[in-house]
């Protein structure tokens, strides 16, 4: 198990949020859970999470729009982002990766696959410049 980190999870589906919460709490991480991405930019600046996990398709502000906004902010650009999505959205996944997403996972994902993606993303974050995280 890696050192506990602060992870933001954004998904408009409460059952997916709960599943991710159970997996990540079992891994020992501190979580902030949201059903919408609308307020996350302000909160990300204040909390400086180590990782953001977001659904791709959400109402109001989708995962691509959030990713674009994060990467445009110098203080937030280095936060790794994992996008989760349903099948059949390969063009959106390709765009997300081009915009700087760390990885994309398709629902339903296996727990081991999800944990491996989170660990890899957090490992990448540890090797990058410190993005102002407050411990």
N, CA, C and O atoms as CSV, one atom per row, in Angstrom:
chain,resi,resn,atom,element,x,y,z
A,1,UNK,N,N,0.856,-1.181,0.000
A,1,UNK,CA,C,0.000,0.000,0.000
A,1,UNK,C,C,0.901,1.244,0.000
A,1,UNK,O,O,1.910,1.289,0.704
A,2,UNK,N,N,0.529,2.235,-0.787
A,2,UNK,CA,C,1.280,3.484,-0.824
A,2,UNK,C,C,0.788,4.424,0.261
A,2,UNK,O,O,-0.253,4.192,0.876
A,3,UNK,N,N,1.541,5.483,0.488
A,3,UNK,CA,C,1.155,6.465,1.507
A,3,UNK,C,C,-0.207,7.064,1.171
A,3,UNK,O,O,-0.493,7.317,0.000
A,4,UNK,N,N,-1.055,7.296,2.179
A,4,UNK,CA,C,-2.379,7.889,1.931
A,4,UNK,C,C,-2.252,9.251,1.262
A,4,UNK,O,O,-1.384,10.048,1.618
A,5,UNK,N,N,-3.102,9.505,0.313
A,5,UNK,CA,C,-3.129,10.759,-0.414
A,5,UNK,C,C,-4.542,11.302,-0.447
A,5,UNK,O,O,-5.501,10.592,-0.144
A,6,UNK,N,N,-4.665,12.575,-0.820
A,6,UNK,CA,C,-5.972,13.207,-0.970
A,6,UNK,C,C,-6.419,13.041,-2.415
A,6,UNK,O,O,-5.738,13.485,-3.339
A,7,UNK,N,N,-7.561,12.404,-2.602
A,7,UNK,CA,C,-8.099,12.136,-3.931
A,7,UNK,C,C,-9.493,12.730,-4.031
A,7,UNK,O,O,-10.329,12.527,-3.150
A,8,UNK,N,N,-9.738,13.462,-5.103
A,8,UNK,CA,C,-11.059,14.006,-5.411
A,8,UNK,C,C,-11.733,13.061,-6.397
A,8,UNK,O,O,-11.137,12.692,-7.410
A,9,UNK,N,N,-12.966,12.669,-6.110
A,9,UNK,CA,C,-13.753,11.792,-6.969
A,9,UNK,C,C,-15.001,12.545,-7.393
A,9,UNK,O,O,-15.741,13.058,-6.554
A,10,UNK,N,N,-15.235,12.609,-8.709
A,10,UNK,CA,C,-16.400,13.304,-9.251
A,10,UNK,C,C,-17.159,12.350,-10.165
A,10,UNK,O,O,-16.630,11.908,-11.185
A,11,UNK,N,N,-18.378,12.040,-9.804
A,11,UNK,CA,C,-19.231,11.202,-10.649
A,11,UNK,C,C,-20.677,11.502,-10.279
A,11,UNK,O,O,-21.021,11.567,-9.098
A,12,UNK,N,N,-21.516,11.684,-11.279
A,12,UNK,CA,C,-22.920,12.001,-11.021
A,12,UNK,C,C,-23.731,10.768,-10.641
A,12,UNK,O,O,-24.897,10.896,-10.266
A,13,UNK,N,N,-23.146,9.584,-10.728
A,13,UNK,CA,C,-23.822,8.346,-10.352
A,13,UNK,C,C,-23.414,7.974,-8.925
A,13,UNK,O,O,-22.264,7.603,-8.692
A,14,UNK,N,N,-24.343,8.070,-7.967
A,14,UNK,CA,C,-24.001,7.784,-6.562
A,14,UNK,C,C,-23.449,6.373,-6.346
A,14,UNK,O,O,-22.601,6.177,-5.475
A,15,UNK,N,N,-23.910,5.394,-7.116
A,15,UNK,CA,C,-23.416,4.024,-6.920
A,15,UNK,C,C,-21.958,3.895,-7.362
A,15,UNK,O,O,-21.192,3.165,-6.734
A,16,UNK,N,N,-21.567,4.582,-8.418
A,16,UNK,CA,C,-20.164,4.567,-8.864
A,16,UNK,C,C,-19.299,5.308,-7.845
A,16,UNK,O,O,-18.216,4.843,-7.491
A,17,UNK,N,N,-19.781,6.460,-7.374
A,17,UNK,CA,C,-19.046,7.203,-6.335
A,17,UNK,C,C,-18.817,6.338,-5.105
A,17,UNK,O,O,-17.721,6.324,-4.544
A,18,UNK,N,N,-19.847,5.619,-4.689
A,18,UNK,CA,C,-19.748,4.771,-3.499
A,18,UNK,C,C,-18.755,3.629,-3.719
A,18,UNK,O,O,-17.958,3.320,-2.833
A,19,UNK,N,N,-18.802,3.010,-4.884
A,19,UNK,CA,C,-17.861,1.933,-5.207
A,19,UNK,C,C,-16.423,2.439,-5.144
A,19,UNK,O,O,-15.561,1.806,-4.534
A,20,UNK,N,N,-16.171,3.580,-5.774
A,20,UNK,CA,C,-14.830,4.160,-5.768
A,20,UNK,C,C,-14.423,4.527,-4.344
A,20,UNK,O,O,-13.279,4.316,-3.944
A,21,UNK,N,N,-15.364,5.074,-3.589
A,21,UNK,CA,C,-15.078,5.438,-2.206
A,21,UNK,C,C,-14.640,4.209,-1.400
A,21,UNK,O,O,-13.655,4.272,-0.663
A,22,UNK,N,N,-15.353,3.116,-1.534
A,22,UNK,CA,C,-15.013,1.898,-0.784
A,22,UNK,C,C,-13.619,1.394,-1.147
A,22,UNK,O,O,-12.841,1.017,-0.271
A,23,UNK,N,N,-13.313,1.388,-2.434
A,23,UNK,CA,C,-12.006,0.913,-2.891
A,23,UNK,C,C,-10.893,1.809,-2.356
A,23,UNK,O,O,-9.896,1.319,-1.827
A,24,UNK,N,N,-11.065,3.123,-2.497
A,24,UNK,CA,C,-9.991,4.041,-2.119
A,24,UNK,C,C,-9.838,4.178,-0.609
A,24,UNK,O,O,-8.724,4.359,-0.117
A,25,UNK,N,N,-10.927,4.095,0.125
A,25,UNK,CA,C,-10.802,4.122,1.591
A,25,UNK,C,C,-10.085,2.862,2.079
A,25,UNK,O,O,-9.298,2.920,3.025
A,26,UNK,N,N,-10.355,1.734,1.439
A,26,UNK,CA,C,-9.650,0.501,1.777
A,26,UNK,C,C,-8.147,0.658,1.536
A,26,UNK,O,O,-7.336,0.067,2.249
A,27,UNK,N,N,-7.787,1.441,0.549
A,27,UNK,CA,C,-6.375,1.728,0.260
A,27,UNK,C,C,-5.801,2.765,1.220
A,27,UNK,O,O,-4.595,3.015,1.215
A,28,UNK,N,N,-6.662,3.374,2.048
A,28,UNK,CA,C,-6.197,4.311,3.063
A,28,UNK,C,C,-6.172,5.771,2.660
A,28,UNK,O,O,-5.590,6.593,3.368
A,29,UNK,N,N,-6.790,6.112,1.540
A,29,UNK,CA,C,-6.735,7.487,1.051
A,29,UNK,C,C,-7.793,8.374,1.702
A,29,UNK,O,O,-8.829,7.900,2.168
A,30,UNK,N,N,-7.504,9.662,1.720
A,30,UNK,CA,C,-8.450,10.694,2.162
A,30,UNK,C,C,-9.194,11.160,0.919
A,30,UNK,O,O,-8.571,11.459,-0.100
A,31,UNK,N,N,-10.525,11.226,0.993
A,31,UNK,CA,C,-11.334,11.498,-0.196
A,31,UNK,C,C,-12.208,12.731,-0.039
A,31,UNK,O,O,-12.646,13.084,1.056
A,32,UNK,N,N,-12.444,13.371,-1.180
A,32,UNK,CA,C,-13.491,14.382,-1.328
A,32,UNK,C,C,-14.358,13.884,-2.468
A,32,UNK,O,O,-13.858,13.643,-3.566
A,33,UNK,N,N,-15.661,13.725,-2.220
A,33,UNK,CA,C,-16.586,13.141,-3.193
A,33,UNK,C,C,-17.570,14.195,-3.674
A,33,UNK,O,O,-18.143,14.933,-2.873
A,34,UNK,N,N,-17.763,14.261,-4.993
A,34,UNK,CA,C,-18.669,15.249,-5.581
A,34,UNK,C,C,-19.520,14.598,-6.665
A,34,UNK,O,O,-19.068,13.693,-7.367
A,35,UNK,N,N,-20.750,15.069,-6.792
A,35,UNK,CA,C,-21.647,14.605,-7.835
A,35,UNK,C,C,-21.599,15.472,-9.078
A,35,UNK,O,O,-22.188,15.124,-10.102
A,36,UNK,N,N,-20.901,16.603,-9.001
A,36,UNK,CA,C,-20.781,17.514,-10.130
A,36,UNK,C,C,-19.388,18.129,-10.125
A,36,UNK,O,O,-18.736,18.211,-9.084
A,37,UNK,N,N,-18.946,18.554,-11.286
A,37,UNK,CA,C,-17.621,19.153,-11.409
A,37,UNK,C,C,-17.662,20.678,-11.354
A,37,UNK,O,O,-16.619,21.322,-11.474
A,38,UNK,N,N,-18.825,21.260,-11.177
A,38,UNK,CA,C,-18.968,22.717,-11.264
A,38,UNK,C,C,-18.079,23.490,-10.296
A,38,UNK,O,O,-17.479,24.496,-10.676
A,39,UNK,N,N,-17.990,23.032,-9.058
A,39,UNK,CA,C,-17.250,23.789,-8.049
A,39,UNK,C,C,-15.834,23.284,-7.815
A,39,UNK,O,O,-15.117,23.826,-6.974
A,40,UNK,N,N,-15.428,22.267,-8.535
A,40,UNK,CA,C,-14.168,21.622,-8.206
A,40,UNK,C,C,-12.950,22.496,-8.469
A,40,UNK,O,O,-11.946,22.343,-7.775
A,41,UNK,N,N,-12.990,23.389,-9.423
A,41,UNK,CA,C,-11.812,24.218,-9.692
A,41,UNK,C,C,-11.462,25.089,-8.495
A,41,UNK,O,O,-10.289,25.201,-8.136
A,42,UNK,N,N,-12.447,25.700,-7.881
A,42,UNK,CA,C,-12.199,26.497,-6.681
A,42,UNK,C,C,-11.720,25.610,-5.545
A,42,UNK,O,O,-10.771,25.954,-4.841
A,43,UNK,N,N,-12.361,24.492,-5.369
A,43,UNK,CA,C,-11.984,23.582,-4.283
A,43,UNK,C,C,-10.620,22.962,-4.536
A,43,UNK,O,O,-9.864,22.743,-3.590
A,44,UNK,N,N,-10.290,22.675,-5.783
A,44,UNK,CA,C,-8.976,22.102,-6.096
A,44,UNK,C,C,-7.875,23.089,-5.741
A,44,UNK,O,O,-6.829,22.690,-5.228
A,45,UNK,N,N,-8.095,24.371,-6.009
A,45,UNK,CA,C,-7.101,25.384,-5.645
A,45,UNK,C,C,-6.909,25.435,-4.131
A,45,UNK,O,O,-5.788,25.607,-3.652
A,46,UNK,N,N,-7.985,25.289,-3.387
A,46,UNK,CA,C,-7.910,25.363,-1.928
A,46,UNK,C,C,-7.333,24.084,-1.318
A,46,UNK,O,O,-6.549,24.151,-0.371
A,47,UNK,N,N,-7.714,22.924,-1.853
A,47,UNK,CA,C,-7.333,21.642,-1.262
A,47,UNK,C,C,-6.100,21.003,-1.880
A,47,UNK,O,O,-5.441,20.192,-1.229
A,48,UNK,N,N,-5.774,21.345,-3.115
A,48,UNK,CA,C,-4.662,20.773,-3.859
A,48,UNK,C,C,-4.597,19.249,-3.717
A,48,UNK,O,O,-3.700,18.721,-3.059
A,49,UNK,N,N,-5.549,18.549,-4.336
A,49,UNK,CA,C,-5.548,17.086,-4.240
A,49,UNK,C,C,-4.340,16.489,-4.965
A,49,UNK,O,O,-3.723,17.129,-5.816
A,50,UNK,N,N,-4.029,15.264,-4.607
A,50,UNK,CA,C,-2.946,14.532,-5.251
A,50,UNK,C,C,-3.409,13.875,-6.546
A,50,UNK,O,O,-2.595,13.562,-7.414
A,51,UNK,N,N,-4.716,13.668,-6.674
A,51,UNK,CA,C,-5.286,12.987,-7.830
A,51,UNK,C,C,-6.748,13.381,-7.951
A,51,UNK,O,O,-7.442,13.552,-6.948
A,52,UNK,N,N,-7.211,13.523,-9.191
A,52,UNK,CA,C,-8.635,13.747,-9.468
A,52,UNK,C,C,-9.113,12.587,-10.339
A,52,UNK,O,O,-8.511,12.272,-11.365
A,53,UNK,N,N,-10.205,11.959,-9.910
A,53,UNK,CA,C,-10.854,10.901,-10.685
A,53,UNK,C,C,-12.226,11.435,-11.059
A,53,UNK,O,O,-13.017,11.795,-10.187
A,54,UNK,N,N,-12.507,11.487,-12.350
A,54,UNK,CA,C,-13.770,12.075,-12.789
A,54,UNK,C,C,-14.420,11.249,-13.884
A,54,UNK,O,O,-13.750,10.647,-14.723
A,55,UNK,N,N,-15.734,11.239,-13.852
A,55,UNK,CA,C,-16.512,10.640,-14.925
A,55,UNK,C,C,-16.349,11.520,-16.154
A,55,UNK,O,O,-16.184,12.734,-16.038
A,56,UNK,N,N,-16.396,10.915,-17.317
A,56,UNK,CA,C,-16.292,11.686,-18.552
A,56,UNK,C,C,-17.615,12.369,-18.891
A,56,UNK,O,O,-17.642,13.558,-19.207
A,57,UNK,N,N,-18.697,11.620,-18.826
A,57,UNK,CA,C,-19.990,12.154,-19.228
A,57,UNK,C,C,-20.812,12.537,-18.002
A,57,UNK,O,O,-21.319,11.681,-17.276
A,58,UNK,N,N,-20.931,13.858,-17.791
A,58,UNK,CA,C,-21.727,14.385,-16.685
A,58,UNK,C,C,-22.478,15.611,-17.179
A,58,UNK,O,O,-22.052,16.260,-18.135
A,59,UNK,N,N,-23.589,15.930,-16.535
A,59,UNK,CA,C,-24.318,17.138,-16.913
A,59,UNK,C,C,-23.559,18.394,-16.477
A,59,UNK,O,O,-22.726,18.339,-15.572
A,60,UNK,N,N,-23.841,19.481,-17.099
A,60,UNK,CA,C,-23.337,20.819,-16.783
A,60,UNK,C,C,-21.871,20.989,-17.159
A,60,UNK,O,O,-21.571,21.770,-18.062
A,61,UNK,N,N,-20.960,20.301,-16.514
A,61,UNK,CA,C,-19.534,20.391,-16.816
A,61,UNK,C,C,-19.017,18.960,-16.914
A,61,UNK,O,O,-18.960,18.246,-15.913
A,62,UNK,N,N,-18.638,18.538,-18.134
A,62,UNK,CA,C,-18.217,17.149,-18.289
A,62,UNK,C,C,-16.726,16.988,-18.010
A,62,UNK,O,O,-16.016,17.966,-17.775
A,63,UNK,N,N,-16.267,15.756,-18.040
A,63,UNK,CA,C,-14.884,15.457,-17.719
A,63,UNK,C,C,-13.875,16.125,-18.632
A,63,UNK,O,O,-12.815,16.550,-18.171
A,64,UNK,N,N,-14.184,16.228,-19.925
A,64,UNK,CA,C,-13.279,16.901,-20.860
A,64,UNK,C,C,-13.170,18.390,-20.552
A,64,UNK,O,O,-12.077,18.955,-20.580
A,65,UNK,N,N,-14.293,19.017,-20.261
A,65,UNK,CA,C,-14.271,20.434,-19.921
A,65,UNK,C,C,-13.493,20.672,-18.633
A,65,UNK,O,O,-12.731,21.634,-18.537
A,66,UNK,N,N,-13.678,19.809,-17.649
A,66,UNK,CA,C,-12.936,19.920,-16.403
A,66,UNK,C,C,-11.443,19.731,-16.652
A,66,UNK,O,O,-10.628,20.502,-16.146
A,67,UNK,N,N,-11.087,18.729,-17.415
A,67,UNK,CA,C,-9.683,18.464,-17.721
A,67,UNK,C,C,-9.045,19.667,-18.416
A,67,UNK,O,O,-7.939,20.079,-18.067
A,68,UNK,N,N,-9.740,20.216,-19.388
A,68,UNK,CA,C,-9.236,21.397,-20.100
A,68,UNK,C,C,-9.002,22.558,-19.138
A,68,UNK,O,O,-7.970,23.226,-19.203
A,69,UNK,N,N,-9.955,22.793,-18.253
A,69,UNK,CA,C,-9.829,23.888,-17.279
A,69,UNK,C,C,-8.677,23.643,-16.309
A,69,UNK,O,O,-7.938,24.571,-15.981
A,70,UNK,N,N,-8.517,22.415,-15.851
A,70,UNK,CA,C,-7.419,22.096,-14.931
A,70,UNK,C,C,-6.065,22.317,-15.601
A,70,UNK,O,O,-5.163,22.908,-15.006
A,71,UNK,N,N,-5.925,21.850,-16.820
A,71,UNK,CA,C,-4.645,21.947,-17.519
A,71,UNK,C,C,-4.317,23.391,-17.897
A,71,UNK,O,O,-3.154,23.713,-18.142
A,72,UNK,N,N,-5.326,24.264,-17.948
A,72,UNK,CA,C,-5.104,25.675,-18.270
A,72,UNK,C,C,-4.661,26.491,-17.060
A,72,UNK,O,O,-4.203,27.624,-17.209
A,73,UNK,N,N,-4.794,25.918,-15.857
A,73,UNK,CA,C,-4.425,26.604,-14.622
A,73,UNK,C,C,-3.034,26.155,-14.185
A,73,UNK,O,O,-2.861,24.982,-13.855
A,74,UNK,N,N,-2.039,27.034,-14.168
A,74,UNK,CA,C,-0.679,26.618,-13.806
A,74,UNK,C,C,-0.585,25.903,-12.459
A,74,UNK,O,O,0.195,24.961,-12.323
A,75,UNK,N,N,-1.356,26.325,-11.470
A,75,UNK,CA,C,-1.298,25.698,-10.153
A,75,UNK,C,C,-1.940,24.309,-10.121
A,75,UNK,O,O,-1.666,23.521,-9.217
A,76,UNK,N,N,-2.791,24.010,-11.103
A,76,UNK,CA,C,-3.534,22.754,-11.104
A,76,UNK,C,C,-3.109,21.805,-12.222
A,76,UNK,O,O,-3.500,20.638,-12.226
A,77,UNK,N,N,-2.323,22.290,-13.155
A,77,UNK,CA,C,-2.012,21.533,-14.372
A,77,UNK,C,C,-1.290,20.217,-14.105
A,77,UNK,O,O,-1.421,19.281,-14.893
A,78,UNK,N,N,-0.535,20.123,-13.019
A,78,UNK,CA,C,0.227,18.910,-12.751
A,78,UNK,C,C,-0.524,17.861,-11.942
A,78,UNK,O,O,0.009,16.781,-11.686
A,79,UNK,N,N,-1.749,18.164,-11.539
A,79,UNK,CA,C,-2.533,17.170,-10.805
A,79,UNK,C,C,-2.941,16.076,-11.795
A,79,UNK,O,O,-3.579,16.368,-12.805
A,80,UNK,N,N,-2.581,14.824,-11.517
A,80,UNK,CA,C,-2.993,13.760,-12.432
A,80,UNK,C,C,-4.515,13.582,-12.408
A,80,UNK,O,O,-5.167,13.763,-11.380
A,81,UNK,N,N,-5.053,13.222,-13.574
A,81,UNK,CA,C,-6.495,13.047,-13.721
A,81,UNK,C,C,-6.759,11.690,-14.369
A,81,UNK,O,O,-6.230,11.380,-15.436
A,82,UNK,N,N,-7.581,10.895,-13.707
A,82,UNK,CA,C,-8.061,9.635,-14.275
A,82,UNK,C,C,-9.509,9.859,-14.678
A,82,UNK,O,O,-10.331,10.276,-13.862
A,83,UNK,N,N,-9.819,9.584,-15.935
A,83,UNK,CA,C,-11.193,9.676,-16.417
A,83,UNK,C,C,-11.794,8.283,-16.465
A,83,UNK,O,O,-11.135,7.325,-16.868
A,84,UNK,N,N,-13.049,8.179,-16.051
A,84,UNK,CA,C,-13.776,6.920,-16.171
A,84,UNK,C,C,-14.971,7.159,-17.082
A,84,UNK,O,O,-15.603,8.214,-17.037
A,85,UNK,N,N,-15.267,6.167,-17.905
A,85,UNK,CA,C,-16.304,6.352,-18.899
A,85,UNK,C,C,-16.918,5.017,-19.298
A,85,UNK,O,O,-16.352,3.953,-19.046
A,86,UNK,N,N,-18.068,5.096,-19.916
A,86,UNK,CA,C,-18.697,3.912,-20.486
A,86,UNK,C,C,-18.073,3.583,-21.828
A,86,UNK,O,O,-17.370,4.407,-22.412
A,87,UNK,N,N,-18.323,2.398,-22.309
A,87,UNK,CA,C,-17.788,1.975,-23.601
A,87,UNK,C,C,-18.419,2.792,-24.726
A,87,UNK,O,O,-19.477,3.397,-24.549
A,88,UNK,N,N,-17.774,2.804,-25.862
A,88,UNK,CA,C,-18.326,3.468,-27.037
A,88,UNK,C,C,-17.992,4.935,-27.138
A,88,UNK,O,O,-18.622,5.652,-27.916
A,89,UNK,N,N,-17.029,5.405,-26.382
A,89,UNK,CA,C,-16.664,6.817,-26.408
A,89,UNK,C,C,-15.176,6.985,-26.715
A,89,UNK,O,O,-14.516,7.855,-26.148
A,90,UNK,N,N,-14.647,6.143,-27.623
A,90,UNK,CA,C,-13.219,6.125,-27.889
A,90,UNK,C,C,-12.702,7.476,-28.373
A,90,UNK,O,O,-11.604,7.881,-27.993
A,91,UNK,N,N,-13.473,8.184,-29.207
A,91,UNK,CA,C,-12.998,9.497,-29.671
A,91,UNK,C,C,-12.850,10.480,-28.513
A,91,UNK,O,O,-11.929,11.296,-28.507
A,92,UNK,N,N,-13.742,10.408,-27.542
A,92,UNK,CA,C,-13.654,11.270,-26.356
A,92,UNK,C,C,-12.458,10.867,-25.490
A,92,UNK,O,O,-11.781,11.729,-24.930
A,93,UNK,N,N,-12.198,9.575,-25.379
A,93,UNK,CA,C,-11.056,9.085,-24.614
A,93,UNK,C,C,-9.759,9.555,-25.269
A,93,UNK,O,O,-8.844,10.011,-24.582
A,94,UNK,N,N,-9.679,9.445,-26.592
A,94,UNK,CA,C,-8.486,9.908,-27.308
A,94,UNK,C,C,-8.255,11.393,-27.067
A,94,UNK,O,O,-7.120,11.821,-26.856
A,95,UNK,N,N,-9.318,12.173,-27.096
A,95,UNK,CA,C,-9.213,13.608,-26.846
A,95,UNK,C,C,-8.758,13.871,-25.408
A,95,UNK,O,O,-7.920,14.742,-25.173
A,96,UNK,N,N,-9.300,13.131,-24.457
A,96,UNK,CA,C,-8.917,13.301,-23.055
A,96,UNK,C,C,-7.430,13.020,-22.858
A,96,UNK,O,O,-6.743,13.759,-22.152
A,97,UNK,N,N,-6.941,11.965,-23.474
A,97,UNK,CA,C,-5.515,11.643,-23.360
A,97,UNK,C,C,-4.658,12.721,-24.018
A,97,UNK,O,O,-3.589,13.063,-23.513
A,98,UNK,N,N,-5.127,13.253,-25.140
A,98,UNK,CA,C,-4.405,14.334,-25.811
A,98,UNK,C,C,-4.392,15.606,-24.966
A,98,UNK,O,O,-3.430,16.372,-25.012
A,99,UNK,N,N,-5.452,15.831,-24.196
A,99,UNK,CA,C,-5.530,17.008,-23.324
A,99,UNK,C,C,-4.699,16.852,-22.049
A,99,UNK,O,O,-4.492,17.824,-21.323
A,100,UNK,N,N,-4.226,15.640,-21.774
A,100,UNK,CA,C,-3.360,15.455,-20.624
A,100,UNK,C,C,-3.891,14.547,-19.535
A,100,UNK,O,O,-3.318,14.501,-18.446
A,101,UNK,N,N,-4.973,13.821,-19.795
A,101,UNK,CA,C,-5.441,12.847,-18.800
A,101,UNK,C,C,-4.345,11.816,-18.575
A,101,UNK,O,O,-3.645,11.430,-19.512
A,102,UNK,N,N,-4.199,11.373,-17.342
A,102,UNK,CA,C,-3.205,10.369,-17.008
A,102,UNK,C,C,-3.578,9.030,-17.625
A,102,UNK,O,O,-2.739,8.349,-18.216
A,103,UNK,N,N,-4.841,8.664,-17.482
A,103,UNK,CA,C,-5.360,7.438,-18.074
A,103,UNK,C,C,-6.877,7.516,-18.112
A,103,UNK,O,O,-7.485,8.381,-17.483
A,104,UNK,N,N,-7.475,6.602,-18.857
A,104,UNK,CA,C,-8.930,6.472,-18.906
A,104,UNK,C,C,-9.283,5.015,-18.643
A,104,UNK,O,O,-8.642,4.101,-19.161
A,105,UNK,N,N,-10.302,4.820,-17.841
A,105,UNK,CA,C,-10.795,3.482,-17.540
A,105,UNK,C,C,-12.234,3.363,-18.005
A,105,UNK,O,O,-13.026,4.296,-17.877
A,106,UNK,N,N,-12.558,2.187,-18.552
A,106,UNK,CA,C,-13.925,1.937,-18.996
A,106,UNK,C,C,-14.715,1.222,-17.909
A,106,UNK,O,O,-14.227,0.289,-17.272
A,107,UNK,N,N,-15.959,1.687,-17.713
A,107,UNK,CA,C,-16.879,1.024,-16.795
A,107,UNK,C,C,-17.478,-0.182,-17.519
A,107,UNK,O,O,-17.734,-0.088,-18.719
A,108,UNK,N,N,-17.703,-1.261,-16.872
A,108,UNK,CA,C,-17.296,-1.564,-15.504
A,108,UNK,C,C,-15.814,-1.937,-15.483
A,108,UNK,O,O,-15.329,-2.637,-16.372
A,109,UNK,N,N,-15.112,-1.470,-14.476
A,109,UNK,CA,C,-13.696,-1.780,-14.346
A,109,UNK,C,C,-13.506,-2.751,-13.184
A,109,UNK,O,O,-14.282,-2.763,-12.229
A,110,UNK,N,N,-12.464,-3.556,-13.289
A,110,UNK,CA,C,-12.129,-4.476,-12.202
A,110,UNK,C,C,-11.428,-3.696,-11.101
A,110,UNK,O,O,-10.697,-2.744,-11.375
A,111,UNK,N,N,-11.649,-4.098,-9.863
A,111,UNK,CA,C,-11.033,-3.409,-8.733
A,111,UNK,C,C,-9.509,-3.387,-8.871
A,111,UNK,O,O,-8.889,-2.351,-8.633
A,112,UNK,N,N,-8.905,-4.491,-9.245
A,112,UNK,CA,C,-7.445,-4.550,-9.378
A,112,UNK,C,C,-6.951,-3.578,-10.450
A,112,UNK,O,O,-5.919,-2.931,-10.271
A,113,UNK,N,N,-7.673,-3.475,-11.548
A,113,UNK,CA,C,-7.318,-2.540,-12.625
A,113,UNK,C,C,-7.417,-1.101,-12.122
A,113,UNK,O,O,-6.549,-0.278,-12.411
A,114,UNK,N,N,-8.466,-0.803,-11.378
A,114,UNK,CA,C,-8.667,0.539,-10.852
A,114,UNK,C,C,-7.561,0.903,-9.863
A,114,UNK,O,O,-6.978,1.983,-9.955
A,115,UNK,N,N,-7.276,0.021,-8.934
A,115,UNK,CA,C,-6.233,0.282,-7.935
A,115,UNK,C,C,-4.878,0.466,-8.616
A,115,UNK,O,O,-4.107,1.343,-8.229
A,116,UNK,N,N,-4.585,-0.348,-9.619
A,116,UNK,CA,C,-3.316,-0.213,-10.343
A,116,UNK,C,C,-3.224,1.145,-11.031
A,116,UNK,O,O,-2.161,1.766,-11.026
A,117,UNK,N,N,-4.323,1.614,-11.623
A,117,UNK,CA,C,-4.324,2.919,-12.296
A,117,UNK,C,C,-4.117,4.045,-11.291
A,117,UNK,O,O,-3.386,4.996,-11.565
A,118,UNK,N,N,-4.756,3.942,-10.128
A,118,UNK,CA,C,-4.600,4.962,-9.087
A,118,UNK,C,C,-3.165,4.974,-8.577
A,118,UNK,O,O,-2.559,6.037,-8.441
A,119,UNK,N,N,-2.632,3.807,-8.299
A,119,UNK,CA,C,-1.252,3.733,-7.819
A,119,UNK,C,C,-0.271,4.293,-8.833
A,119,UNK,O,O,0.661,5.008,-8.467
A,120,UNK,N,N,-0.473,3.976,-10.097
A,120,UNK,CA,C,0.411,4.498,-11.146
A,120,UNK,C,C,0.308,6.015,-11.232
A,120,UNK,O,O,1.321,6.703,-11.355
A,121,UNK,N,N,-0.907,6.534,-11.170
A,121,UNK,CA,C,-1.097,7.989,-11.250
A,121,UNK,C,C,-0.456,8.692,-10.061
A,121,UNK,O,O,0.166,9.742,-10.218
A,122,UNK,N,N,-0.604,8.125,-8.892
A,122,UNK,CA,C,-0.008,8.730,-7.701
A,122,UNK,C,C,1.509,8.604,-7.722
A,122,UNK,O,O,2.210,9.477,-7.210
A,123,UNK,N,N,2.013,7.545,-8.297
A,123,UNK,CA,C,3.458,7.403,-8.464
A,123,UNK,C,C,3.995,8.461,-9.396
A,123,UNK,O,O,5.059,9.029,-9.148
A,124,UNK,N,N,3.266,8.733,-10.474
A,124,UNK,CA,C,3.647,9.797,-11.401
A,124,UNK,C,C,3.615,11.138,-10.695
A,124,UNK,O,O,4.476,11.987,-10.926
A,125,UNK,N,N,2.617,11.336,-9.826
A,125,UNK,CA,C,2.496,12.613,-9.116
A,125,UNK,C,C,3.670,12.810,-8.182
A,125,UNK,O,O,4.158,13.930,-8.029
A,126,UNK,N,N,4.135,11.732,-7.548
A,126,UNK,CA,C,5.245,11.854,-6.611
A,126,UNK,C,C,6.536,12.213,-7.328
A,126,UNK,O,O,7.406,12.862,-6.747
A,127,UNK,N,N,6.672,11.802,-8.578
A,127,UNK,CA,C,7.887,12.098,-9.329
A,127,UNK,C,C,7.858,13.481,-9.966
A,127,UNK,O,O,8.905,14.022,-10.320
A,128,UNK,N,N,6.652,14.063,-10.116
A,128,UNK,CA,C,6.563,15.386,-10.723
A,128,UNK,C,C,6.857,16.461,-9.683
A,128,UNK,O,O,7.026,16.166,-8.500
A,129,UNK,N,N,6.916,17.695,-10.134
A,129,UNK,CA,C,7.131,18.802,-9.205
A,129,UNK,C,C,6.019,18.857,-8.184
A,129,UNK,O,O,4.873,18.523,-8.486
A,130,UNK,N,N,6.353,19.280,-6.971
A,130,UNK,CA,C,5.340,19.455,-5.942
A,130,UNK,C,C,4.369,20.508,-6.415
A,130,UNK,O,O,4.785,21.594,-6.816
A,131,UNK,N,N,3.058,20.206,-6.377
A,131,UNK,CA,C,2.051,21.150,-6.847
A,131,UNK,C,C,1.372,21.869,-5.679
A,131,UNK,O,O,0.193,22.215,-5.752
A,132,UNK,N,N,2.121,22.084,-4.618
A,132,UNK,CA,C,1.591,22.887,-3.534
A,132,UNK,C,C,0.754,22.136,-2.536
A,132,UNK,O,O,0.032,22.757,-1.756
A,133,UNK,N,N,0.823,20.806,-2.529
A,133,UNK,CA,C,0.014,20.007,-1.623
A,133,UNK,C,C,0.330,20.373,-0.177
A,133,UNK,O,O,1.490,20.540,0.202
A,134,UNK,N,N,-0.711,20.491,0.606
A,134,UNK,CA,C,-0.558,20.744,2.033
A,134,UNK,C,C,-0.825,19.466,2.791
A,134,UNK,O,O,-1.920,18.908,2.711
A,135,UNK,N,N,0.169,18.999,3.526
A,135,UNK,CA,C,-0.022,17.771,4.313
A,135,UNK,C,C,-0.348,18.086,5.731
A,135,UNK,O,O,-0.541,17.176,6.537
